[in-house]
Amino acid sequence: MRFSLYCIGRMKAGADKDLFDRYVDRARKTGRGLGITDVGLHELPESRAQRPDDRKAEEARGLIAALAGGARLVVLDENGKNLTSAGFSGRLEAWKDEGVPEVAFVIGGADGHGPDVLARADLKLALGAMTWPHQIARILLAEQIYRAMTIQSGHPYHRV
């Protein structure tokens, strides 16, 4: 199984990117022992359409086209489920046990997700009730993926 993060827009060099990269690196190393073959990032361009609905639709088409067949789609959405870290880890582990080849995590553009991406989602996930900048959402997601792996491996990183 592999984890892929699909994000609209690019993360610029700096402290945010360094922290994101640190968690992805930790996840890659920890994941090897759990059968996770990769944790990858795919950045897609932001739409230049004038209307928000057109931007969301264009970005949704790009995201859906980029996804591999058979992937489970986790869409970060403010109206999604609030899972505990243990609950999130359990969901990922269940998909791994089912033989799912990839879990694709999707962070949309500034206007949110188009209806096609939301309709395709296997899980709509919220990172809490607050609104986060997309760069911070990437960091939080990468950290939770790493945390999920440490929970599965019994590593003491996650303390209850």
Contacts in CASP RR format, 6 or more apart in sequence:
PFRMAT RR
TARGET T0000
AUTHOR 0000-0000-0000
METHOD contacts of the structure
MODEL  1
MRFSLYCIGRMKAGADKDLFDRYVDRARKTGRGLGITDVGLHELPESRAQ
RPDDRKAEEARGLIAALAGGARLVVLDENGKNLTSAGFSGRLEAWKDEGV
PEVAFVIGGADGHGPDVLARADLKLALGAMTWPHQIARILLAEQIYRAMT
IQSGHPYHRV
1 35 0 8 1.000
1 36 0 8 1.000
1 37 0 8 1.000
1 95 0 8 1.000
1 96 0 8 1.000
1 99 0 8 1.000
1 100 0 8 1.000
1 101 0 8 1.000
1 102 0 8 1.000
1 103 0 8 1.000
2 36 0 8 1.000
2 37 0 8 1.000
2 38 0 8 1.000
2 39 0 8 1.000
2 40 0 8 1.000
2 101 0 8 1.000
2 102 0 8 1.000
2 103 0 8 1.000
3 27 0 8 1.000
3 36 0 8 1.000
3 38 0 8 1.000
3 39 0 8 1.000
3 40 0 8 1.000
3 92 0 8 1.000
3 102 0 8 1.000
3 103 0 8 1.000
3 105 0 8 1.000
3 145 0 8 1.000
4 38 0 8 1.000
4 39 0 8 1.000
4 40 0 8 1.000
4 41 0 8 1.000
4 42 0 8 1.000
4 68 0 8 1.000
4 71 0 8 1.000
4 102 0 8 1.000
4 103 0 8 1.000
4 104 0 8 1.000
4 105 0 8 1.000
5 39 0 8 1.000
5 40 0 8 1.000
5 41 0 8 1.000
5 42 0 8 1.000
5 104 0 8 1.000
5 105 0 8 1.000
5 106 0 8 1.000
5 107 0 8 1.000
5 138 0 8 1.000
5 141 0 8 1.000
5 142 0 8 1.000
6 42 0 8 1.000
6 44 0 8 1.000
6 63 0 8 1.000
6 66 0 8 1.000
6 67 0 8 1.000
6 104 0 8 1.000
6 105 0 8 1.000
6 106 0 8 1.000
6 107 0 8 1.000
7 41 0 8 1.000
7 42 0 8 1.000
7 43 0 8 1.000
7 44 0 8 1.000
7 106 0 8 1.000
7 107 0 8 1.000
7 108 0 8 1.000
7 134 0 8 1.000
7 138 0 8 1.000
8 43 0 8 1.000
8 44 0 8 1.000
8 45 0 8 1.000
8 46 0 8 1.000
8 59 0 8 1.000
8 63 0 8 1.000
8 107 0 8 1.000
8 108 0 8 1.000
8 109 0 8 1.000
8 134 0 8 1.000
9 43 0 8 1.000
9 44 0 8 1.000
9 45 0 8 1.000
9 46 0 8 1.000
9 109 0 8 1.000
9 134 0 8 1.000
10 43 0 8 1.000
11 17 0 8 1.000
11 20 0 8 1.000
11 43 0 8 1.000
11 135 0 8 1.000
11 138 0 8 1.000
16 135 0 8 1.000
16 136 0 8 1.000
16 138 0 8 1.000
16 139 0 8 1.000
17 135 0 8 1.000
19 139 0 8 1.000
20 135 0 8 1.000
20 138 0 8 1.000
20 139 0 8 1.000
20 142 0 8 1.000
23 139 0 8 1.000
23 142 0 8 1.000
23 143 0 8 1.000
23 145 0 8 1.000
23 146 0 8 1.000
24 39 0 8 1.000
24 40 0 8 1.000
24 41 0 8 1.000
24 142 0 8 1.000
24 146 0 8 1.000
26 146 0 8 1.000
27 36 0 8 1.000
27 39 0 8 1.000
27 142 0 8 1.000
27 145 0 8 1.000
27 146 0 8 1.000
27 149 0 8 1.000
28 36 0 8 1.000
28 38 0 8 1.000
28 39 0 8 1.000
30 36 0 8 1.000
30 146 0 8 1.000
30 149 0 8 1.000
30 150 0 8 1.000
30 153 0 8 1.000
30 155 0 8 1.000
31 39 0 8 1.000
31 149 0 8 1.000
31 153 0 8 1.000
33 153 0 8 1.000
34 96 0 8 1.000
34 149 0 8 1.000
34 152 0 8 1.000
34 153 0 8 1.000
35 96 0 8 1.000
36 96 0 8 1.000
36 149 0 8 1.000
39 142 0 8 1.000
39 145 0 8 1.000
42 66 0 8 1.000
44 59 0 8 1.000
44 62 0 8 1.000
44 63 0 8 1.000
44 66 0 8 1.000
46 55 0 8 1.000
46 59 0 8 1.000
46 109 0 8 1.000
46 110 0 8 1.000
47 54 0 8 1.000
47 55 0 8 1.000
47 56 0 8 1.000
47 58 0 8 1.000
47 59 0 8 1.000
48 55 0 8 1.000
49 55 0 8 1.000
49 57 0 8 1.000
49 58 0 8 1.000
52 111 0 8 1.000
55 109 0 8 1.000
55 111 0 8 1.000
56 109 0 8 1.000
56 111 0 8 1.000
56 112 0 8 1.000
56 113 0 8 1.000
56 114 0 8 1.000
56 115 0 8 1.000
57 114 0 8 1.000
57 115 0 8 1.000
57 116 0 8 1.000
59 108 0 8 1.000
59 109 0 8 1.000
59 113 0 8 1.000
59 114 0 8 1.000
60 113 0 8 1.000
60 114 0 8 1.000
60 115 0 8 1.000
60 116 0 8 1.000
60 117 0 8 1.000
61 116 0 8 1.000
63 106 0 8 1.000
63 108 0 8 1.000
63 117 0 8 1.000
64 116 0 8 1.000
64 117 0 8 1.000
64 120 0 8 1.000
67 73 0 8 1.000
67 104 0 8 1.000
68 101 0 8 1.000
68 102 0 8 1.000
68 104 0 8 1.000
69 101 0 8 1.000
69 102 0 8 1.000
70 100 0 8 1.000
70 101 0 8 1.000
70 102 0 8 1.000
71 100 0 8 1.000
71 101 0 8 1.000
71 102 0 8 1.000
71 103 0 8 1.000
71 104 0 8 1.000
72 95 0 8 1.000
72 100 0 8 1.000
72 102 0 8 1.000
72 103 0 8 1.000
72 104 0 8 1.000
72 122 0 8 1.000
72 123 0 8 1.000
73 104 0 8 1.000
73 106 0 8 1.000
73 117 0 8 1.000
73 120 0 8 1.000
73 121 0 8 1.000
73 122 0 8 1.000
73 123 0 8 1.000
74 103 0 8 1.000
74 104 0 8 1.000
74 105 0 8 1.000
74 106 0 8 1.000
74 121 0 8 1.000
74 122 0 8 1.000
74 123 0 8 1.000
74 124 0 8 1.000
74 125 0 8 1.000
75 106 0 8 1.000
75 113 0 8 1.000
75 117 0 8 1.000
75 118 0 8 1.000
75 120 0 8 1.000
75 121 0 8 1.000
75 123 0 8 1.000
75 124 0 8 1.000
75 125 0 8 1.000
76 105 0 8 1.000
76 106 0 8 1.000
76 107 0 8 1.000
76 108 0 8 1.000
76 125 0 8 1.000
76 126 0 8 1.000
76 127 0 8 1.000
76 137 0 8 1.000
76 141 0 8 1.000
77 112 0 8 1.000
77 113 0 8 1.000
77 118 0 8 1.000
77 121 0 8 1.000
77 124 0 8 1.000
77 125 0 8 1.000
77 126 0 8 1.000
78 126 0 8 1.000
78 131 0 8 1.000
79 124 0 8 1.000
79 126 0 8 1.000
80 124 0 8 1.000
80 125 0 8 1.000
80 126 0 8 1.000
81 123 0 8 1.000
81 124 0 8 1.000
81 125 0 8 1.000
81 126 0 8 1.000
82 126 0 8 1.000
82 128 0 8 1.000
82 129 0 8 1.000
83 91 0 8 1.000
83 125 0 8 1.000
85 144 0 8 1.000
85 147 0 8 1.000
85 148 0 8 1.000
85 151 0 8 1.000
85 158 0 8 1.000
86 151 0 8 1.000
86 158 0 8 1.000
86 160 0 8 1.000
88 125 0 8 1.000
88 144 0 8 1.000
88 148 0 8 1.000
89 147 0 8 1.000
89 148 0 8 1.000
89 149 0 8 1.000
89 151 0 8 1.000
89 152 0 8 1.000
90 148 0 8 1.000
90 151 0 8 1.000
90 152 0 8 1.000
91 123 0 8 1.000
92 103 0 8 1.000
92 145 0 8 1.000
92 148 0 8 1.000
92 152 0 8 1.000
93 148 0 8 1.000
93 152 0 8 1.000
95 103 0 8 1.000
105 141 0 8 1.000
105 145 0 8 1.000
106 113 0 8 1.000
106 117 0 8 1.000
106 121 0 8 1.000
107 134 0 8 1.000
107 137 0 8 1.000
107 138 0 8 1.000
107 141 0 8 1.000
108 117 0 8 1.000
108 134 0 8 1.000
109 134 0 8 1.000
110 134 0 8 1.000
118 124 0 8 1.000
127 137 0 8 1.000
127 140 0 8 1.000
127 141 0 8 1.000
132 140 0 8 1.000
146 157 0 8 1.000
147 157 0 8 1.000
147 158 0 8 1.000
149 155 0 8 1.000
150 156 0 8 1.000
150 157 0 8 1.000
150 158 0 8 1.000
151 158 0 8 1.000
END
